[in-house]
Amino acid sequence: MVERIVFRGRTSPEAQALKPEEYLKLIKSRQRRTIKRNAIVLKKLTEKIERYKKNAITKPIRTHIREAVILPSWIGMKISVHNGKEFQELDITGPMLGHRLGEFAFTTKRVQHSAPGIRATKGSKFLAVK
């Protein structure tokens, strides 16, 4: 059975065709408030995305705006989000709608501690060197 990916009962093409007012009614209140209050910051990023779509540029858009809420018009775009050290490339899909860009570009990595050194016991790694 094929999994059907939807956002609030709408497939990706249907969600992409939503008007901004309709989309605001579908998302949670915290994201709605963020979009309304940060309209100026999001406007620059949205204009850049529209320009890339219009000119059919496939190069990823680089941004530091991790708090930007993903909009339906962004589906299918490639966005590189800064994680504090480097840019991580994201492909925007339907299930990402309503989330923030920073949720998909992790700022920390998994830590793997090494084993004790040569001729050391497991307990000796906690002793002082001198």
C-alpha positions in Angstrom: 0.0 0.0 0.0 1.4 3.4 -1.0 1.6 6.0 1.8 -0.2 9.2 1.0 1.6 12.2 2.5 -0.8 15.0 3.4 -0.9 18.3 5.4 -4.2 18.7 7.3 -6.0 16.5 4.7 -4.5 18.1 1.6 -1.9 16.6 -0.7 1.3 18.6 -1.6 -0.2 20.1 -4.8 -3.4 21.1 -3.0 -1.5 22.6 -0.2 0.8 24.5 -2.6 -2.3 26.1 -4.2 -3.6 27.4 -0.9 -3.9 31.2 -0.5 -2.0 32.7 2.4 -5.3 33.5 4.3 -6.4 29.9 4.0 -3.0 28.6 5.1 -3.0 30.8 8.2 -6.3 29.2 9.3 -4.8 25.7 9.0 -1.6 26.1 11.0 -1.3 26.4 14.8 -1.6 29.7 16.6 2.1 30.0 17.5 3.2 29.7 13.9 0.4 32.0 12.8 1.6 34.6 15.3 5.2 34.2 14.2 4.2 34.8 10.5 2.2 37.9 11.3 4.9 39.4 13.6 7.9 38.6 11.4 6.4 39.6 8.1 9.2 41.9 7.2 11.9 39.3 7.8 9.9 36.6 6.0 9.1 39.0 3.1 12.7 39.2 2.0 13.1 35.4 2.0 9.8 34.8 0.3 10.7 37.3 -2.4 14.0 35.6 -3.0 12.2 32.2 -3.2 9.7 33.6 -5.7 12.6 35.1 -7.8 14.3 31.7 -7.9 11.1 30.0 -8.9 10.3 32.5 -11.6 13.8 32.2 -13.2 13.9 28.4 -12.6 17.2 28.6 -10.6 18.0 25.2 -9.0 20.8 26.5 -6.8 19.9 26.2 -3.1 18.9 29.5 -1.3 21.3 30.2 1.6 19.8 31.7 4.8 20.5 32.3 8.4 16.8 32.7 9.2 16.2 29.5 11.2 12.9 30.8 12.8 11.2 31.2 9.4 7.9 29.1 9.3 7.7 27.0 6.1 5.0 28.3 3.7 3.2 26.3 1.0 4.8 28.3 -1.9 8.2 26.9 -0.8 7.4 23.3 -1.6 9.9 21.8 -4.0 12.6 24.4 -3.2 16.1 23.7 -1.9 17.1 25.9 1.0 20.4 25.8 2.8 20.0 26.7 6.5 22.9 27.8 8.7 23.4 25.6 11.8 26.1 27.8 13.4 29.0 26.2 11.6 27.9 25.3 8.1 24.9 25.4 5.8 22.7 22.2 5.7 20.7 21.7 2.5 17.0 21.0 2.9 14.5 19.9 0.2 11.1 21.4 1.3 8.3 18.8 1.2 4.6 18.8 2.1 5.0 17.4 5.7 7.4 20.2 6.6 4.6 22.8 6.3 4.0 24.8 9.5 7.4 23.8 11.0 10.4 26.1 11.2 13.5 25.8 9.1 15.7 25.4 12.2 13.9 22.2 13.1 15.5 20.4 10.2 19.1 21.7 10.5 20.5 20.4 13.8 23.0 22.5 15.6 24.6 19.7 17.6 26.0 16.3 16.6 25.9 13.0 18.4 28.8 12.6 20.8 30.9 9.4 20.7 33.4 9.1 23.5 36.6 7.2 22.9 37.9 4.1 24.7 40.7 4.4 27.3 44.3 4.6 26.0 46.8 1.8 25.5 47.7 -0.3 28.6 44.9 1.4 30.5 42.1 -0.3 32.5 38.6 0.9 32.2 38.8 2.5 35.7 42.1 4.3 35.0 40.7 6.7 32.5 39.2 8.6 35.5 42.5 9.0 37.4 44.7 12.1 37.2 47.6 11.8 34.8 50.2 13.1 37.4 
